[in-house]
Amino acid sequence: MSSAIPTVKQPVLAALRRFTTCDIGDALVRLNVRHGGYLSGLKMFSPQMGIGPFKIFGPAYTVRMVPANDTTSPKPSKHFADAIPSGSVVFVSQPSGFISACWGGLMSTRALKAGAAGVVIDGSFRDINEHRDLGIGLFARRISILGSNTFTRSSELNVPVSYQIEELKDENINIRPGDLIMGDADGVVAIPPEVAEECAKLCDSRWNIDEATRKCLEEGDEIGPTILRLRQ
């Protein structure tokens, strides 16, 4: 792959937006994307807890956090919430081993004004009711009551970050600025722009097959023979 991340055309983005994270993940597995791009461990906390048709989708704007006592890592020229590009999904990478939050209600207020499409926290956040009152889409590993002060700070913006899959020891998925992030009630998936168009085509093909399968099942057909007949 080229080091430059390609820009995904609007028709492809519109096509992908029709589908769920489950549809996307299945297609990415077929495209040999590691772990189907599934960011296991993330849950939808806002606008409600893991239910409903709500979805976030957009290119990743990444924020790398470091321990607050790290004096050698870079410091951003402005607050990371003030640098959010419109239409992006904010992806905050918090270092492991902290029980504190790295995102709160005021940041969501700023993110919405900046035009963020949603927020994904690889770590903890707080002020859950503030986010829900705002109606922002927020996904995270967990919740905390503690703020980031004295615990962590932002370091680098729009740099590649690594997401660790807890169920698979030492397995990580790299998230690059511009990778497409989708989150819904089922979870969160990262789509490499390089395969976005092919992913959309596979999702469309599989969706048509699934709808035909569903129709047969509603008419009383057995699932085993139906799948063997339609999923070839």
N, C-alpha and C positions, 0 to 999 in steps of 0.2 A: 504494500500500500504506500501511496505517496505520503510524505510527512504533512503536506497541506491538507486540511480537512475540507472536503468539497461542500459547496452550498447546495442545499436540497431545494429543488424547484417547488413552487407553491402547489401545483397540481398533485405532486407526490405527497406533500404535507397534508393536503386535504384528503387524499385517499387514505393515508395512514390514520388520520384522526377518526375515521369511521369505526375503527376496530378497537378491541379490548387488549389489555396487556397479555391476556391468555393467547389471543390470536397472534399477537406480535411475537411472543416468546416461542410458540410452535414454529412460526416461519423462520425465526432466527436460528433455531436448532437445525432446521433443514439447510440453512445457509452456512452452517458450521461456525456460527458465532459462539464463542465460549459461554457455556451455561445458558445459552439462549438470551444472553443479556440480562438475565433475571437478577435483580438486586435483592436477594433473599434477606429477610429480617426487617424490612421497612413496612410500616403500617400507615394507613390514612387516619389521621387524627382530626382533621378539619377539612371541610365544613361540618362533617359528622364522622362518627367512628366506624369506618369500614363498611358503609352501606350506601346504596343509592347509585345513580348513574353518573355521578360527578367524575370529572377527569381533568388532569393537567397534562399539557403537552407543549413542548418547545425545546429550543436548543439550550444546552447547559451553560450556565454562567457559574464557574467554580470558585469556591473560597476555601483556601487551605488554612486551617487553624493550627496553632502551635501552643505549647504550654506558656503561660504568662511569664514565667521566669526565663524563657528562651531569649537571650540577648543577641544571638548571632543570626537568627533568621531574618529575612527582610521584613520591613514594615510598609504597608500600603500608604500611598500619598493621601488617601481620603478614606472615610469610613466605607467598608465594603458594601453597605446597603445604599450608599449614595452613588455607587458605580454600576448598579444593576441595569443592563440593557432592556429596553422594552420588548416584551414578548418572550423573554427568556425564563427558564426554570432555574431558580437559584439552587445550587448544589453545594452545601456546606459540609466540609470534611473535618470532623472534630477528632483530635487524637484520642486513642483508646485510654482507658484507665481513669476517666473523669466521670463523676456523678453529677457535675454541674451542667447547666444548659448553655448552649451557644447561640440561641435564637429566642426572641421574646416578642411580645405583642407590639411594642413600638417598632420593631424591625419589620413586622408584617405590614404595619400601617405605612411605613416608608416604601416597602416593596410594591404595594398596590399602587401608590401614587406614581412610582417609577414605571409601572406597566408590567410587572412580573406576571408570568403565566402560572406560577406556583412555586412552592418551596419544598426541597428535599433535604433533610438533615441526617447525615451519617453520624448520629450521636443523639443528644438530648435537646429538647426545647422546653419552654415553660409558658405560662399564661394561656392555657388551652382555651378558656372561654373568650378571651380577647380575639383570638384567631377565628373562632367560630362566629363571633359577632360580626367580624369583618367579612366572613364568607370566603376566606382565602383557602386554597387547596394546600394543605401542609401534610407532609409525610415524614416520619422519623422512626428511629429505632425505639426510642423511649421518651418518657417525660421526667422532668425534674422540678424542684422548687427553687434551686439555686441558680443565680445568675452567673455570667462568665467572669465577672470581676475577680481578680486574684487567681483565677483558674486557667483560663485560656485567652488567647488574643488572635486576631486575624493576622495573616502573614502575606501570602501571595494570592493574587486574584487572576482568574482565567489562566490557570496552569493545570496540567494533568494531575489528577488525584487518584488514589487507589481505594477501592471499596472491598473490604474483607467479608467473605461469606463465612459466617460463624459455623455453619453445619459441616463445611468442608475445610479441614485444617490446611492452613497456608494457601488457600485459594483466594485469589483476588481478581476483580474486574477493574480495568483502568477506565476512568471517566475523563474524557477530554473536553475542553471548551468547544461547544458546537455539536457534540454528540446529542442526539435527540432523546429526551427523557419523557416517558409517559408514565403516569400514575393513575390508578383507579382503585376501586374497592378490592380488587384482587391483589394488588401490589404495584411494584415499580419495575420498569424495564428500560434499558439503555440501548438505543438503536444506532449503530455506526452509520453515519451519512453515506458511506461508500456502498452500502447494501440497501439503502432505504427504498429505492425504486423497485428492486427485486423483491424486497420484503412485502411491499404493498401488493404486488402482483400475486405472490403466494397467499397472502391473507385473503385476497378477493376470491381466488380459486377455491381455497378451503372453505370460505364462508358459504359459497354456493353449494358445495358438497354437503356441508353440515345442515343447511336449510332443507335440502332434498331429503337428507336422512331424518331430520325432525318431522317432516311431513309424513314420511312412511311410518315412523313410530307412533305418531298421533292417529294414524289409521289402523294401528294394531299390529304392524309388522314386528317380527323379532329383530332385536338389535344386531345379533351376531351375523346372520346372513345379509342384512341390509348394509352393514359396514363393509363386509367382504365384497359386496356387489358395487357399492358406490365409491369406496375409497381405494381405487386402484392406481 
